[in-house]
Amino acid sequence: MIKTSRLVLRAPRPDDLNGMFAIYRDPRAMRYWSTPPHPDTATTRDLLDRRIKHWAGQTTNFQIELDGQVIGNAGNFWKNEVGFMLAPMHWRKGYISEAMAAIIPHIWNVTDHDTLTADADPDNDASIGLLTSLGFRETHRARNTFCIDGNWVHSVYFALPRPS
């Protein structure tokens, strides 16, 4: 667990279901995600169950909690790739910046990654701006990287080298 001035970054719990479903069913939150919005709580429960199972014992993936409620997630989800998601009602309040500012140094402390990577949809100005503000630099772009509900989307990739 990591605590910041406003947030608790912690492991997933079964009681996160309603908070997660509120995020994952919202088309605004899912607009730039790699899957379509969740149609029902069973889909979100499956995701939550997988998180509980796969995030157990690791220390680089976190549910973001504000005032006792899950509002998103962030961390090192796959290999050296980081990512984040936040409920739209909490956008533009600095929560992801705050979370990632705590998570990135933590990842450097508990992993041997030489570089952290991230990807975003080229139209997702908010995520691109956040990654850039955290020190990530664009490395390349690719077309047709995800097919979501029959629509191909593109990606822009970023890297952040380990500090010396």
C-alpha positions in Angstrom: 0.0 0.0 0.0 1.1 3.5 -0.8 -0.5 6.6 0.7 -0.3 10.0 -1.0 -1.7 13.3 0.3 -5.2 12.4 -1.1 -5.1 8.8 -2.2 -4.6 5.2 -1.0 -3.0 3.0 -3.6 -3.7 -0.6 -2.7 -4.4 -4.1 -3.8 -7.8 -5.0 -5.2 -10.6 -6.3 -3.0 -13.9 -8.0 -3.7 -15.8 -5.0 -2.5 -14.3 -2.9 -5.3 -16.8 -4.4 -7.8 -19.3 -1.5 -7.8 -16.7 1.2 -8.1 -14.9 -0.7 -10.9 -18.2 -1.3 -12.7 -19.0 2.4 -12.6 -15.7 3.1 -14.4 -15.7 0.2 -16.8 -19.3 0.6 -18.0 -18.7 4.3 -18.8 -18.1 4.9 -22.5 -16.1 8.0 -21.7 -13.6 6.1 -19.5 -13.4 3.3 -22.0 -13.0 5.5 -25.1 -9.3 5.0 -25.1 -9.1 1.6 -23.4 -8.3 -1.7 -25.2 -11.8 -3.2 -24.6 -15.4 -1.9 -25.1 -17.4 -0.8 -22.0 -18.5 -3.6 -19.8 -22.1 -4.6 -20.4 -22.7 -6.0 -17.0 -21.2 -6.5 -13.5 -20.3 -10.1 -14.4 -17.8 -8.8 -16.9 -16.3 -6.5 -14.3 -16.4 -9.2 -11.7 -14.3 -11.4 -14.0 -11.8 -8.6 -14.3 -11.7 -8.0 -10.6 -11.3 -11.7 -9.8 -8.4 -11.9 -12.2 -6.8 -8.8 -10.6 -7.2 -10.3 -7.1 -5.6 -13.5 -8.3 -2.8 -12.0 -10.4 -2.0 -8.9 -8.4 -1.7 -10.9 -5.1 1.8 -10.7 -3.7 3.0 -8.2 -6.3 3.6 -4.6 -5.4 3.4 -2.7 -8.7 -0.3 -2.6 -9.5 -2.8 -0.6 -7.5 -6.4 0.3 -7.1 -6.7 4.0 -6.6 -8.9 4.8 -3.6 -10.3 8.3 -2.7 -12.3 8.7 0.5 -12.9 4.9 0.8 -14.0 4.5 -2.8 -12.2 3.0 -5.8 -11.9 5.7 -8.5 -9.3 4.0 -10.8 -6.2 1.9 -11.1 -2.6 2.5 -12.1 0.7 0.6 -12.1 3.1 -1.7 -14.0 0.6 -4.0 -15.6 2.6 -6.0 -18.1 6.4 -6.5 -18.4 7.7 -2.9 -18.1 4.6 -1.2 -19.3 2.7 1.2 -17.0 -0.9 2.4 -17.4 -3.7 4.1 -15.6 -7.5 4.5 -15.7 -9.6 7.0 -13.8 -13.4 7.5 -13.4 -14.4 10.4 -15.6 -16.0 12.3 -12.6 -12.4 12.6 -11.2 -10.7 13.8 -14.4 -8.6 17.0 -14.3 -8.1 17.0 -10.6 -4.5 15.7 -10.5 -5.3 12.3 -9.1 -3.4 10.3 -11.7 -0.5 12.6 -11.6 -0.4 12.2 -7.8 -0.7 8.4 -8.1 1.9 8.0 -10.8 4.3 10.3 -9.0 4.3 7.9 -6.1 4.1 4.7 -8.2 7.0 5.3 -10.6 9.7 5.7 -7.9 8.2 2.7 -6.2 8.5 0.6 -9.4 12.1 1.7 -9.8 12.7 0.5 -6.2 11.1 -2.9 -6.5 12.0 -3.9 -10.1 15.1 -4.1 -12.3 13.4 -2.4 -15.3 15.8 -0.3 -17.3 12.9 1.6 -18.9 9.2 2.0 -18.3 7.0 2.1 -21.3 3.4 3.3 -22.0 1.1 3.6 -24.9 -1.9 5.8 -25.6 -4.3 6.5 -28.3 -2.9 9.4 -30.4 -6.2 11.3 -29.8 -6.0 11.0 -26.0 -4.4 14.4 -25.3 -4.9 14.1 -21.5 -2.9 10.8 -21.2 -0.3 12.0 -23.6 0.1 15.2 -21.7 0.3 13.3 -18.4 2.9 10.9 -19.6 5.0 13.8 -21.0 4.7 15.7 -17.7 6.0 12.5 -15.9 9.1 12.6 -18.1 8.0 10.0 -20.7 9.2 10.7 -24.3 7.5 9.5 -27.5 9.4 6.7 -29.2 7.1 5.8 -32.1 3.6 5.3 -33.4 1.7 2.4 -34.9 -1.5 2.0 -36.8 -4.3 -0.5 -36.2 -3.0 -1.8 -32.9 -6.3 -2.6 -31.2 -9.6 -3.7 -32.8 -12.4 -2.6 -30.4 -16.0 -3.4 -31.5 -14.8 -3.8 -35.1 -13.0 -0.4 -35.1 -9.2 -0.2 -35.4 -7.4 2.3 -33.2 -3.9 3.4 -33.3 -1.1 3.8 -30.6 1.6 6.2 -29.7 4.4 4.7 -27.5 6.4 6.3 -24.8 9.5 5.4 -22.7 10.9 6.6 -19.5 14.5 5.5 -18.7 15.5 4.6 -15.2 17.1 7.6 -13.5 20.8 7.5 -13.0 
